[in-house]
Amino acid sequence: MMTKINEAVAFIKNIYSDKPAVGIVLGSGLGSFTTEINNEKEIPYGDIPHFPVSTVEGHSGKLIFGELSGKKVVAMAGRFHYYEGYSAEQVVFPIRVMKFLGIETLLLSNAAGGVNPSFKVGDMMIITDHISQLTPNPLVGKNYRELGPRFPDMSEPYKKHLIQKAKKIAAQKNIPVQEGVYVAVTGPTFETLAEYKMILAMGGDVVGMSTVQ
């Protein structure tokens, strides 16, 4: 695993030498956000050693490096899903590569299904926590110290100071936002009525097929 990561990182650094501080993963329908980035370099996934290739319509499949609001960023235009046939290890491979490129903050986005009956279609929700019992954990298997501890603390998977900053910005711009718990499932089928009831009973507000891993 570390050999593959190092080879991917070396390939990318040979093309783009600046160190990004923020990583962004763009979910379904959010690919147009890349136009907000002062694009300095694009690298197709297929060119990067050991990178999977997105098979989902609407996911263009490239890393975009550049500047956004004065910060050096790298954005994933297209992500990978377990339901595409990739292993959990492959799904998270790009995030691990980002770590060794130098990112310190990761922003994750997705298109999810609302389960909370008070939510409306099109609402934006800030994820405050998640439930992942329904998806394979990518940390199963050999532990690599370079990637982190064997048993990571999950008491605050989504940083509270970033959540507060997002809420403050939303309020300043009069953008209504919800907050809630994201429940991850493998897909690719949508949920049955019984499964929706279970997800709501478990404490979920939305459900999706990405992000948590």
One Martini backbone bead per residue (centre of mass of N, CA, C, O) as a GRO file, in nm:
protein
  213
    1MET     BB    1   0.059   0.061  -0.024
    2MET     BB    2   0.298   0.264   0.018
    3THR     BB    3   0.416   0.227  -0.260
    4LYS     BB    4   0.172   0.332  -0.419
    5ILE     BB    5   0.156   0.608  -0.290
    6ASN     BB    6   0.446   0.704  -0.357
    7GLU     BB    7   0.415   0.680  -0.666
    8ALA     BB    8   0.181   0.881  -0.696
    9VAL     BB    9   0.316   1.124  -0.561
   10ALA     BB   10   0.566   1.144  -0.746
   11PHE     BB   11   0.410   1.194  -1.006
   12ILE     BB   12   0.264   1.454  -0.920
   13LYS     BB   13   0.518   1.624  -0.829
   14ASN     BB   14   0.638   1.624  -1.123
   15ILE     BB   15   0.393   1.816  -1.221
   16TYR     BB   16   0.323   1.930  -0.915
   17SER     BB   17   0.496   2.122  -0.664
   18ASP     BB   18   0.289   2.225  -0.501
   19LYS     BB   19   0.127   2.271  -0.178
   20PRO     BB   20  -0.156   2.158  -0.065
   21ALA     BB   21  -0.400   2.236   0.200
   22VAL     BB   22  -0.664   2.149   0.033
   23GLY     BB   23  -0.923   1.911   0.012
   24ILE     BB   24  -1.158   1.813  -0.256
   25VAL     BB   25  -1.479   1.648  -0.276
   26LEU     BB   26  -1.685   1.583  -0.552
   27GLY     BB   27  -1.998   1.532  -0.609
   28SER     BB   28  -2.281   1.486  -0.744
   29GLY     BB   29  -2.327   1.778  -0.943
   30LEU     BB   30  -2.029   1.940  -0.851
   31GLY     BB   31  -1.821   1.985  -1.092
   32SER     BB   32  -1.858   2.304  -1.147
   33PHE     BB   33  -1.676   2.408  -0.910
   34THR     BB   34  -1.401   2.418  -1.069
   35THR     BB   35  -1.448   2.715  -1.183
   36GLU     BB   36  -1.350   2.850  -0.902
   37ILE     BB   37  -1.073   2.757  -0.983
   38ASN     BB   38  -0.742   2.836  -1.023
   39ASN     BB   39  -0.613   2.673  -1.275
   40GLU     BB   40  -0.291   2.487  -1.296
   41LYS     BB   41  -0.376   2.164  -1.289
   42GLU     BB   42  -0.438   1.858  -1.471
   43ILE     BB   43  -0.511   1.506  -1.371
   44PRO     BB   44  -0.577   1.217  -1.480
   45TYR     BB   45  -0.639   0.924  -1.332
   46GLY     BB   46  -0.515   0.735  -1.561
   47ASP     BB   47  -0.211   0.860  -1.510
   48ILE     BB   48  -0.210   0.753  -1.222
   49PRO     BB   49  -0.071   0.551  -1.020
   50HIS     BB   50  -0.323   0.329  -0.894
   51PHE     BB   51  -0.565   0.467  -0.996
   52PRO     BB   52  -0.869   0.488  -1.022
   53VAL     BB   53  -1.175   0.488  -1.226
   54SER     BB   54  -1.443   0.655  -1.301
   55THR     BB   55  -1.795   0.522  -1.376
   56VAL     BB   56  -1.960   0.781  -1.326
   57GLU     BB   57  -2.188   0.984  -1.420
   58GLY     BB   58  -2.043   1.315  -1.382
   59HIS     BB   59  -1.745   1.197  -1.344
   60SER     BB   60  -1.454   1.304  -1.485
   61GLY     BB   61  -1.161   1.221  -1.366
   62LYS     BB   62  -0.981   1.448  -1.180
   63LEU     BB   63  -0.716   1.646  -1.088
   64ILE     BB   64  -0.725   1.973  -0.928
   65PHE     BB   65  -0.502   2.243  -0.942
   66GLY     BB   66  -0.492   2.537  -0.716
   67GLU     BB   67  -0.680   2.838  -0.646
   68LEU     BB   68  -0.874   2.936  -0.339
   69SER     BB   69  -0.894   3.203  -0.163
   70GLY     BB   70  -0.561   3.177  -0.128
   71LYS     BB   71  -0.564   2.862  -0.164
   72LYS     BB   72  -0.423   2.563  -0.189
   73VAL     BB   73  -0.564   2.313  -0.408
   74VAL     BB   74  -0.736   1.987  -0.427
   75ALA     BB   75  -0.952   1.831  -0.668
   76MET     BB   76  -1.213   1.594  -0.697
   77ALA     BB   77  -1.343   1.501  -1.014
   78GLY     BB   78  -1.440   1.248  -0.878
   79ARG     BB   79  -1.529   0.939  -0.742
   80PHE     BB   80  -1.536   0.645  -0.538
   81HIS     BB   81  -1.712   0.327  -0.524
   82TYR     BB   82  -1.806   0.029  -0.403
   83TYR     BB   83  -2.032  -0.031  -0.632
   84GLU     BB   84  -1.807  -0.043  -0.871
   85GLY     BB   85  -1.591  -0.273  -0.739
   86TYR     BB   86  -1.435  -0.150  -0.522
   87SER     BB   87  -1.242  -0.130  -0.274
   88ALA     BB   88  -1.197   0.032   0.014
   89GLU     BB   89  -0.899   0.094  -0.047
   90GLN     BB   90  -0.954   0.232  -0.325
   91VAL     BB   91  -1.148   0.455  -0.236
   92VAL     BB   92  -0.911   0.594  -0.036
   93PHE     BB   93  -0.649   0.646  -0.195
   94PRO     BB   94  -0.664   0.955  -0.267
   95ILE     BB   95  -0.660   1.054   0.031
   96ARG     BB   96  -0.380   0.942   0.095
   97VAL     BB   97  -0.234   1.104  -0.117
   98MET     BB   98  -0.309   1.383  -0.009
   99LYS     BB   99  -0.159   1.361   0.255
  100PHE     BB  100   0.131   1.340   0.096
  101LEU     BB  101   0.088   1.632  -0.036
  102GLY     BB  102  -0.024   1.815   0.243
  103ILE     BB  103  -0.293   1.805   0.353
  104GLU     BB  104  -0.511   1.940   0.634
  105THR     BB  105  -0.787   1.971   0.472
  106LEU     BB  106  -1.117   1.815   0.436
  107LEU     BB  107  -1.366   1.833   0.176
  108LEU     BB  108  -1.694   1.698   0.174
  109SER     BB  109  -1.919   1.580  -0.086
  110ASN     BB  110  -2.279   1.526  -0.166
  111ALA     BB  111  -2.549   1.324  -0.276
  112ALA     BB  112  -2.850   1.292  -0.091
  113GLY     BB  113  -3.093   1.131   0.108
  114GLY     BB  114  -3.376   1.212   0.264
  115VAL     BB  115  -3.520   1.124   0.598
  116ASN     BB  116  -3.594   1.369   0.727
  117PRO     BB  117  -3.913   1.509   0.741
  118SER     BB  118  -3.804   1.823   0.763
  119PHE     BB  119  -3.693   1.793   0.494
  120LYS     BB  120  -3.602   1.923   0.176
  121VAL     BB  121  -3.567   1.947  -0.139
  122GLY     BB  122  -3.234   2.085  -0.164
  123ASP     BB  123  -3.106   2.073   0.087
  124MET     BB  124  -2.858   2.170   0.306
  125MET     BB  125  -2.598   1.968   0.473
  126ILE     BB  126  -2.427   1.930   0.770
  127ILE     BB  127  -2.201   1.713   0.880
  128THR     BB  128  -2.169   1.581   1.224
  129ASP     BB  129  -2.218   1.270   1.152
  130HIS     BB  130  -2.194   0.900   1.150
  131ILE     BB  131  -2.300   0.588   0.989
  132SER     BB  132  -2.101   0.266   0.914
  133GLN     BB  133  -2.229  -0.035   0.939
  134LEU     BB  134  -2.299  -0.059   0.603
  135THR     BB  135  -1.979  -0.044   0.559
  136PRO     BB  136  -1.671  -0.095   0.470
  137ASN     BB  137  -1.370  -0.082   0.633
  138PRO     BB  138  -1.058   0.055   0.527
  139LEU     BB  139  -0.892  -0.052   0.804
  140VAL     BB  140  -0.892  -0.325   0.723
  141GLY     BB  141  -0.606  -0.477   0.823
  142LYS     BB  142  -0.323  -0.359   0.774
  143ASN     BB  143  -0.119  -0.142   0.954
  144TYR     BB  144  -0.016   0.200   0.887
  145ARG     BB  145   0.158   0.433   1.050
  146GLU     BB  146   0.164   0.658   0.827
  147LEU     BB  147  -0.170   0.679   0.841
  148GLY     BB  148  -0.208   0.576   1.144
  149PRO     BB  149  -0.390   0.444   1.373
  150ARG     BB  150  -0.550   0.155   1.453
  151PHE     BB  151  -0.747   0.339   1.665
  152PRO     BB  152  -0.941   0.574   1.587
  153ASP     BB  153  -1.078   0.865   1.676
  154MET     BB  154  -1.457   0.923   1.651
  155SER     BB  155  -1.574   1.181   1.818
  156GLU     BB  156  -1.457   1.388   1.561
  157PRO     BB  157  -1.484   1.362   1.229
  158TYR     BB  158  -1.618   1.654   1.233
  159LYS     BB  159  -1.511   1.957   1.266
  160LYS     BB  160  -1.634   2.202   1.467
  161HIS     BB  161  -1.485   2.456   1.353
  162LEU     BB  162  -1.586   2.409   1.060
  163ILE     BB  163  -1.887   2.409   1.112
  164GLN     BB  164  -1.900   2.696   1.230
  165LYS     BB  165  -1.789   2.835   0.978
  166ALA     BB  166  -2.011   2.743   0.782
  167LYS     BB  167  -2.250   2.870   0.939
  168LYS     BB  168  -2.150   3.161   0.928
  169ILE     BB  169  -2.142   3.191   0.621
  170ALA     BB  170  -2.436   3.118   0.567
  171ALA     BB  171  -2.556   3.353   0.734
  172GLN     BB  172  -2.419   3.587   0.575
  173LYS     BB  173  -2.563   3.459   0.291
  174ASN     BB  174  -2.848   3.339   0.337
  175ILE     BB  175  -2.802   3.018   0.388
  176PRO     BB  176  -2.972   2.744   0.427
  177VAL     BB  177  -2.909   2.497   0.693
  178GLN     BB  178  -2.844   2.183   0.786
  179GLU     BB  179  -2.819   1.921   1.034
  180GLY     BB  180  -2.643   1.589   1.047
  181VAL     BB  181  -2.677   1.242   0.979
  182TYR     BB  182  -2.482   1.009   0.801
  183VAL     BB  183  -2.574   0.727   0.605
  184ALA     BB  184  -2.407   0.439   0.498
  185VAL     BB  185  -2.418   0.268   0.187
  186THR     BB  186  -2.344   0.069  -0.084
  187GLY     BB  187  -2.520  -0.011  -0.290
  188PRO     BB  188  -2.698   0.084  -0.581
  189THR     BB  189  -2.942   0.067  -0.427
  190PHE     BB  190  -3.205   0.172  -0.302
  191GLU     BB  191  -3.421   0.197  -0.052
  192THR     BB  192  -3.633   0.065   0.140
  193LEU     BB  193  -3.887   0.132   0.344
  194ALA     BB  194  -3.763  -0.024   0.582
  195GLU     BB  195  -3.483   0.113   0.567
  196TYR     BB  196  -3.573   0.399   0.619
  197LYS     BB  197  -3.685   0.341   0.901
  198MET     BB  198  -3.417   0.243   1.019
  199ILE     BB  199  -3.247   0.498   0.972
  200LEU     BB  200  -3.422   0.682   1.143
  201ALA     BB  201  -3.404   0.508   1.408
  202MET     BB  202  -3.079   0.536   1.422
  203GLY     BB  203  -3.035   0.868   1.344
  204GLY     BB  204  -3.087   0.950   1.058
  205ASP     BB  205  -3.106   1.209   0.791
  206VAL     BB  206  -2.920   1.070   0.577
  207VAL     BB  207  -2.843   0.899   0.257
  208GLY     BB  208  -2.554   0.709   0.123
  209MET     BB  209  -2.258   0.596  -0.108
  210SER     BB  210  -2.046   0.779   0.059
  211THR     BB  211  -1.771   0.951   0.240
  212VAL     BB  212  -1.720   0.770   0.499
  213GLN     BB  213  -1.463   0.609   0.395
   0.00000   0.00000   0.00000
